[in-house]
Amino acid sequence: MKSIIYSETGDPSVLRLVDRDVVEPGPGEVRVRLVISGVNPTDWKSRRGSSPGESLPFADIVPNQDGAGIIDAVGPGVTGLGVGDRVWITLAAYQLQSGGTAQEYTVLPVDRVHPLPDSASFELGASLGVPAVTAHRALTVAEDGPSRLYPGALDDKVVLIAGGAGAVGHAAIQLARWAGATVITTISSAEKAALASAAGAHHVVNYTQTDAADEIRRIAPDGVDVIVEVAPAPNAQLNLAIARNHATIAVYANNGGDIMTLDVRKHFSLNVRYQFLLLYTVGRQALDAAVADVTAAVRDGALEVGEQTGLPLHRFDLAQTAEAHAAVEDGAVGKVLIEVTAVQ
Ligand SMILES: NC(=O)c1ccc[n+]([C@@H]2O[C@H](COP(=O)([O-])OP(=O)(O)OC[C@H]3O[C@@H](n4cnc5c(N)ncnc54)[C@H](OP(=O)(O)O)[C@@H]3O)[C@@H](O)[C@H]2O)c1
């Protein structure tokens, strides 16, 4: 089978296309024939490493956490999944040498492989893992709940999503809207505004052209309940200005800088909760809840990808994985997907 690997950290040129043997699944594992591999910023960050020359945990690694495909073999003891099932994948490459989705077949523990509703395309399936699971966590960490998402779960809540044209922002808009929230999002351009509206945001605020705090206060005079934050440092003042009492600021990234300054008194006066999150270490319970609720949202038709629903797709083939990584690294607007094998 064809497989992409890297044996050193670095720029996209470290990614190599090789031929490898197809592996049999062991106990508690399934083998998936990948149709689509999804690329996320975490994939290039892992490949690049945090410092030049950083060593890898394995001699070589297959990249990419997200994907969708069809189960073609099951190991001993596997229940609930069978050959022929359409599936979506979470955290494929996490702590595994050859789990990544940039290859024709991957063998994974069953808890990383989830049934994909019949109505969902493989493109959608490969766009869920990192973005939608992250968005789900961010929307379920408020002090007064909810801890799960379903229609009505966020009724009467106002949610602000920073960067609503990003992949996580897009999933957050769709999940929050499905769950009943009033959804406000910030974006930096007219093009991104159109995408965020297409995703379903009720209110779109271009923070480069308006005083975002004034605009959000005008939309939500009592303030915002939950903020899904990609850029906590640059947005710290904005978030304080629009947070309501007991607001939650769910931080999933450090875009715009690692160090932020907070006015302590003003934050405790508002009982603000800052909740940071990292998918790799968030824990099984949060992942299981997200997988179940995201699958339900997909089944309801509430999560969709493509330009018409706010997330343009950029397609590459497996041999172009380096270009796909470079596109994400260069800030492609939309979802970068790798077409691995054709569906027969
Ligand atoms: N903690 C986790 O487990 C986790 C999970 C998923 C992703 N992440 C991280 O989250 C980040 C985004 O991922 P993604 O896949 O959504 O990337 P993406 O599709 O490239 O979107 C990033 C978005 O960030 C927004 N942004 C950048 N600077 C901003 C600022 N100063 N204020 C407001 N928005 C800003 C941009 O929107 P505007 O141009 O409109 O501002 C852009 O659309 C990446 O750094 C990724 O590594 C972390």
The ligand as a MOL file (V3000), in Angstrom:
LIG
                    3D

  0  0  0     0  0            999 V3000
M  V30 BEGIN CTAB
M  V30 COUNTS 48 52 0 0 0
M  V30 BEGIN ATOM
M  V30 1 N -6.3860 22.7890 21.5960 0
M  V30 2 C -6.6940 21.8900 20.6710 0
M  V30 3 O -6.8770 20.7100 20.9510 0
M  V30 4 C -6.8480 22.3620 19.2520 0
M  V30 5 C -7.7250 21.6870 18.4120 0
M  V30 6 C -7.9190 22.1790 17.1210 0
M  V30 7 C -7.1940 23.2610 16.6610 0
M  V30 8 N -6.2940 23.8470 17.5000 0 CHG=1
M  V30 9 C -5.5600 25.0320 17.0270 0
M  V30 10 O -6.5270 26.0100 16.7030 0
M  V30 11 C -6.0500 26.8530 15.7020 0
M  V30 12 C -7.0890 26.9990 14.6230 0
M  V30 13 O -7.2990 25.7610 13.9780 0
M  V30 14 P -8.1980 25.6810 12.6740 0
M  V30 15 O -8.0820 24.3400 12.1140 0
M  V30 16 O -9.5530 26.2270 12.9530 0 CHG=-1
M  V30 17 O -7.3950 26.7220 11.7540 0
M  V30 18 P -7.8630 27.6290 10.5440 0
M  V30 19 O -8.9220 26.9570 9.7560 0
M  V30 20 O -6.6350 28.0750 9.8700 0
M  V30 21 O -8.5450 28.8750 11.2480 0
M  V30 22 C -7.8200 29.7430 12.0720 0
M  V30 23 C -8.6830 30.9820 12.2880 0
M  V30 24 O -8.1020 31.7030 13.3570 0
M  V30 25 C -8.5790 33.0150 13.2350 0
M  V30 26 N -7.6810 33.9520 13.9000 0
M  V30 27 C -6.3880 34.0850 13.8100 0
M  V30 28 N -5.9370 35.0890 14.5430 0
M  V30 29 C -7.0030 35.6070 15.0950 0
M  V30 30 C -7.1990 36.6830 15.9500 0
M  V30 31 N -6.1490 37.4350 16.3420 0
M  V30 32 N -8.4520 36.9410 16.3740 0
M  V30 33 C -9.4930 36.1680 15.9600 0
M  V30 34 N -9.3460 35.1300 15.1500 0
M  V30 35 C -8.1140 34.8630 14.7060 0
M  V30 36 C -8.5940 33.2890 11.7210 0
M  V30 37 O -9.7600 34.0110 11.4470 0
M  V30 38 P -9.7360 35.5760 11.1250 0
M  V30 39 O -8.7270 35.8360 10.0500 0
M  V30 40 O -11.1150 35.8120 10.6720 0
M  V30 41 O -9.3920 36.2380 12.3940 0
M  V30 42 C -8.7000 31.9130 11.0990 0
M  V30 43 O -9.8950 31.7630 10.3370 0
M  V30 44 C -4.7210 26.2690 15.2590 0
M  V30 45 O -3.6930 26.9800 15.8950 0
M  V30 46 C -4.7740 24.8470 15.7660 0
M  V30 47 O -3.5040 24.2910 15.9720 0
M  V30 48 C -6.1210 23.4280 18.7690 0
M  V30 END ATOM
M  V30 BEGIN BOND
M  V30 1 1 1 2
M  V30 2 2 2 3
M  V30 3 1 2 4
M  V30 4 1 4 5
M  V30 5 2 4 48
M  V30 6 2 5 6
M  V30 7 1 6 7
M  V30 8 2 7 8
M  V30 9 1 8 9
M  V30 10 1 8 48
M  V30 11 1 9 10
M  V30 12 1 9 46
M  V30 13 1 10 11
M  V30 14 1 11 12
M  V30 15 1 11 44
M  V30 16 1 12 13
M  V30 17 1 13 14
M  V30 18 2 14 15
M  V30 19 1 14 16
M  V30 20 1 14 17
M  V30 21 1 17 18
M  V30 22 2 18 19
M  V30 23 1 18 20
M  V30 24 1 18 21
M  V30 25 1 21 22
M  V30 26 1 22 23
M  V30 27 1 23 24
M  V30 28 1 23 42
M  V30 29 1 24 25
M  V30 30 1 25 26
M  V30 31 1 25 36
M  V30 32 1 26 27
M  V30 33 1 26 35
M  V30 34 2 27 28
M  V30 35 1 28 29
M  V30 36 1 29 30
M  V30 37 2 29 35
M  V30 38 1 30 31
M  V30 39 2 30 32
M  V30 40 1 32 33
M  V30 41 2 33 34
M  V30 42 1 34 35
M  V30 43 1 36 37
M  V30 44 1 36 42
M  V30 45 1 37 38
M  V30 46 2 38 39
M  V30 47 1 38 40
M  V30 48 1 38 41
M  V30 49 1 42 43
M  V30 50 1 44 45
M  V30 51 1 44 46
M  V30 52 1 46 47
M  V30 END BOND
M  V30 END CTAB
M  END
